[in-house]
Amino acid sequence: MTRLRIGTRGSPLALWQARAVAALLERGGRQSEIVIIKTSGDRIQEAPLSDVGGKGLFVKEIEDALVTGAIDLAVHSAKDMSVALPDGLGVSAVLPREDSRDALVLRDGITANDLRGALAQLGATPAIGTGSVRRAAQLAVHAPGARFAPIRGNVDTRLRKLDAGDYDALILAVAGMKRLGHGARISVPISHDDCIPAPGQGIVAIETRLEDGETRDVVQAINDASTAACFEAERAVVSTLGGGCQLPLGAVARHAAAGLDLQAIVASPDGARSIRRRAQGDASRPAELGRRLAEDLANAGAIAILDEVRYS
């Protein structure tokens, strides 16, 4: 039996994800090896992602390797993936979701009871490091005097920049912080009420060739169905609204007693305008729920806000 080749970026978080997939495959009796692929996003470190093509730069070369057969499966952070996948590829499985929230991280591991208390420690005009238009748009309401400054690099690099005084605070994903052992550095997790995360945040996605039935079967055996429903609902919101990784668009689904609970937001980059909607639906039809909520957002004016960002 041949070893499955897992394609991944070489960052610490990407390797954590690939190793998690490899361990699950081994538990099911299938050996694998990790193939590190350097992406455009890894090579271009100085410019903000919004200026050079968005998060899709972190997956393109890996997907190219998958299409050509250089690897058998690709492991991604789901939030980095475009909703429009290359022809012949599909997401065959997702791992159980980690905490989907964003986190505010202050220097010296300072903690606070809530977001407002943490922001109050930063003064009137803090420099907050984030490359996400979505995060800046939502948090501008809570920190109107803040300067949201672009920041690149892996989690360790960003924390070093914070501790060196380049920024007063960072906004990072709770999932990445926990997976890399930096959970203690989180000053306060940011509630979904204050900042809806990126679609797919906290989810590890496994992409395969649709024609490779053997690998798809092996990978689907480690799929987490509960997380997959959330993944599909959130991606349906993005695809219905026109896609794009670097848009001020947040969406998050959670399982509840009544089924799947989905909320989403579209905000202008300065945070002055926002449209937020919430809906519940059958967890067995997540894409239908996502489309319905997206249409509600569109009818309320979300497309006009997103188009301003797309064509500005």
ABEGO torsion letter per residue (X at the ends): XBBBBBBBBABAAAAAAAAAAAAAAAAAGBBBBBBBBBBAAAABAABBAAAAGEAAAAAAAAAAAAAAGABABBBBBAAABBABBBBGBBBABBBBBBBABBBBBBBGGBBBABAAAAAAAAEABBBBBBABAAAAAAAAAABAABBBBBBBEBAAAAAAAAAAGABABBBBBAAAAAAAGAAAABABBBBAAABBBBBGBGBBBBBBBAABAAAAAAAAAABBAAAAAAAAAAAAAAAAAGEEAABBBBBBBBBBAAEBBBBBBBBBAAGABBBBBBBBBBAABAAAAAAAAAAAAAAAGAAAAAAAAAAX
